[in-house]
Amino acid sequence: MKTFDIPTYYRSPIISRVKAIRTKQDKRKKDFSPSRLNFEGINFILARHFGFCFGVENAIEISYRAIEENPNKRIFLLSQMIHNPGVNGDLEAHGINFLQDTKGNQLIPWTELNADDVVIIPAFGTTLEIEDRLKKIGVSTNKYDTTCPFVERVWKKSEKLGADNYTVIIHGKDQHEETRATFSHAQSNAKSIVIRDIEEAKILGDIILEKRPKEDFKIVFNGRYSESFNLEEDFNRIGVVNQTTMLASETQEISDFMAQIMEEKFGSDSLSEHFANTRDTLCYATNDNQSATMALLKEEADIALVIGGYNSSNTSHLVELCEEKFQTYYIKDETELISRDEIQHFDMHSNTITRTSNFLTNKKPINIIITSGASCPDATVDRVIQRIAELLDEELNIEEALTELKSNFDA
């Protein structure tokens, strides 16, 4: 597998070694059981897969190369490189400015750009409209386009669906940068619509089967479908793709449901003519991280810590999974572990930052589950582990814990 040249402070002395042990033991990534770092007073239960994925490391490598190769030029990012405040903050500290916020609101006017400027396309990709605008200014984006290859794969699948006269149903969050980009690319080749979840899929299904009035289509999906939709014709052939950071199980549920709708409308004998198989658009890293988190649900633990940016879609889904069983805290880094008795964390259900007292029990050893989103550096996970140990006055014998971990998988 390709390795990336990213700044060393994104690497970690603990987690990188844990991952190396697991990779050697499980080269084909078939074993989703967690990794355990056991100490006298703490047992850390780490998800098998978490942290930087291929697309994120690729984006970071390209971004820092742009900084190195253009010391005398202005460098801009279209928006946040990834949804991690530490990574984005470091890029800003290196002189990179953001042109837009995560919702597409302009921070720096396009008129301030000129052809000599460097513009980096973030890992989420961007819309065809923005690409065209930059071309008209004279800014070339090919050299520093960090769009994730798995996002591009979704675009290619959408193009193929359009060429075969399918309508593209995109499972995603319509305000997310990646979904905005995917919708732009998809609708250039096919009629396209964004749906958020299975409940909206059910509404769309009822409209397709004429169980709901046509007027509901424009009301429910306002601003999330391409122009000139013909409800009688444009839902005769459909295919489902997704924002790559959505829960794979939810995308599959939506896809299976829409297949049932088409079977009900056209019959089982002709289903293949009306519904496209799009399983190959699901991101391997998202799948691996989610499968590893599902494996954590088989464990017993006192609390779970999920680490990542508060606006990170893939991290939020890991939180959703952990919340099914554990008292779960969504934190961005170690600074939110305020004291032995208090943690600051993000409540994504109310979209607020809150504080909780007595989050650590007096039990010894305390069992703590840890995982992180695809945009969270392993070094941040290291610091969370070290901060927990500090709060509990625990001395971490890392070498002994890693030796035990290795022996458990060598046995």
TIFIDREN-136480 format. One record per residue (C-alpha): x, y, z. Coordinates in pm, whole numbers, plus 50000, padded with zeros to 5 digits. Layout:
BEGIN
XYZ
...
***
This chain:
BEGIN
500005000050000
501225034949920
502785054250207
502605092050234
505095118950325
503275138650592
504775159850875
506195138251151
504135155551423
501035138951275
502595105351355
502535089551699
504885069151917
502035047652055
499275043451799
501595039051501
503175009151679
499774994651770
498714996851406
501984981351290
501464951451521
497914946451395
498894950551030
501584924051062
499094900551230
496224908150993
497584919250656
494254913650477
492274932950739
489864904750814
490094907051192
488004935751331
488564927351698
489914956651902
493444962352025
494004963852401
496574984052588
496374971952947
497874990853239
497464986853613
494595011453649
493375015853289
492524993153003
492355011352672
490254992952414
491155006552071
489145000951755
490934979251499
490695007051239
490535044451300
492275076851212
493785089450887
492605071550575
494235070050232
492375100750105
493245122050406
496955113350403
497045119950030
495445154250083
497835163650362
500885153050163
499805173949862
498965204250078
502345205550248
504055199749914
502215230249780
503575250550071
507115238250011
507025243549635
505545278649641
507415299149903
506755332249728
503145327149625
499815331749792
498225298049869
494525292749923
492315263550014
488785263149877
487545253750226
488735232450515
491155205850394
489455179950614
487145183250913
489805185051181
490585217751362
494205208351437
495065200251075
493315231050939
494865253051207
498355241051118
497765247850748
496635283150838
499755287251053
501775279050740
500155308050559
497265291050379
493965310250369
490495295650322
488345309550041
485075295450178
483685280850496
482365245350512
478885256050397
480195273650087
479945309050218
482615331450070
485365342850311
487625358650048
486055372949730
486895355549403
487885389549268
490935389649498
492435359749319
494755361749022
496385336648789
499605335548994
497855323049307
497875286649415
494505271249501
494275236949666
491165215949612
490265198849943
489775161549994
486015165549956
486435177849598
484565207549459
481765216549223
482055220548847
480875256348888
483825264949113
486245246848884
484945267848593
485255300048793
488875292848878
489665284648515
488255318148407
490525335548659
493435315948514
494145295248826
495255259648756
494055234149013
495305201648861
498645201049042
497195205149391
493855187849359
493575165949671
490125151649594
489845117349753
490055089549492
486995073249648
484985105049602
486095105949239
484965069849206
481455080649308
481575107949041
482615082848775
479835059248876
477355088148854
478635096448507
478175060248400
474665059648544
473805091048350
475195076548028
472865046748077
469895069648140
469615063448514
468615089848768
471185092949047
469975092049407
472705105549639
472605095150004
474235123950186
473995156250382
473095182550125
475145210150296
478295189050321
481115199250084
481465164349942
477755160649870
477595195049707
480485184649484
478975150649404
475605166149323
477275190949087
479165163648903
476205139748897
473665164348762
475985173448476
475365138348343
472075127148493
468965138048677
470035137949041
468545141349388
470015142049741
468255123250020
469335123850384
468115090950526
465795061050499
462785082150602
463275104450300
463795073450087
460375061450201
458815094750105
460485093149764
459325057149724
455715067149791
455985095049534
457415071149273
454565046649341
452075075349332
451025069149692
451775105449769
450895136149561
453515148349313
453535182149484
455285166549785
458395160949573
459155197949539
458225205049900
460255177450068
463275178549838
463345215749772
466805227049654
468095191249641
467215179649292
468335189148943
466205210348716
463305198548498
462515166448681
459825146148510
458325123748776
456685100948521
459935093848334
462955102148550
462335075448813
461985046748569
465695038548607
467605047048925
470925040849096
472045049849450
475455064649538
476565081149860
478595107050038
481505084350124
481465092550496
477855082050555
477075050050741
477535022250486
474735002450649
472345031650599
473325035550235
472784998450183
469415000450358
468365028850129
469635010449822
467794978549918
464604998049985
464735016349652
465284982949477
462074970649641
460245001649516
461384995249160
460464958549188
456994968249309
456604992649022
458074972148737
458104936148858
460964913248961
461644900448610
462724934548483
464324948248801
467814948348650
466564971848379
465344997148634
467764995048928
471574997148905
473984978449134
476235005049289
477834986549583
481314994849454
480965031749545
481175025449921
484495037950068
486715010350209
488045032450491
484575042850603
483485006550593
486534994750789
486185021551058
482485014651099
482984976851106
485714981251368
483365002651576
480634976351546
483144951451685
483644974251986
479974969652072
480774933852168
483074946552444
482344958052798
483544992852888
482865021053131
483005049352876
483815055152509
485775084452371
485345092952002
487885118251879
487465141051579
486325174651445
482825184651545
481825189651180
483225155951072
480495134550920
482335101450950
483215108451315
479605116351401
478555082451267
481115065151490
479565083951783
476105071751681
477335035851682
479115038252018
476095054852179
474095023252115
475865007152411
478285030252590
478335063452769
480015081452481
481885114552471
482675131952142
485855152552185
488125170551943
491405164852134
493005160752474
492305196752580
488685187252642
489735164352925
489645193253168
490165175453497
489695142653681
486075152653734
485135171653420
485075166653044
484015190652772
482395173652474
480155179052176
476505169152192
475715164351825
472025158951897
471615194252031
474595207751834
476095222252153
479335219752346
478645208052699
480475197453015
479925166153218
481135159853572
482365126953718
482875111353377
485635088553507
484585061853758
486685051954057
486745015953936
490175000453879
490984991553620
488655014453427
487875002453076
487925030152815
487045025452450
488795048652206
488285054451837
488625084251605
487435097751274
489285095150943
490495131050973
491995127251322
495805123651349
497045093851548
499185118251747
495975133451884
494835099052002
498225094752170
497745127152361
494265116852473
495665084352613
498455102852791
496015128752930
493735101653070
496735085853238
497725119553383
494225125153525
494205090753685
497795093353812
498665062653608
502205056453488
502065041253142
504545013653069
504055015152693
506674989152609
505114963652841
501614970152704
502774967352343
504634935152421
501454920552571
499434932052269
501894915652031
501974883152229
498174881352231
498084881651852
501154859751809
499584832552020
***
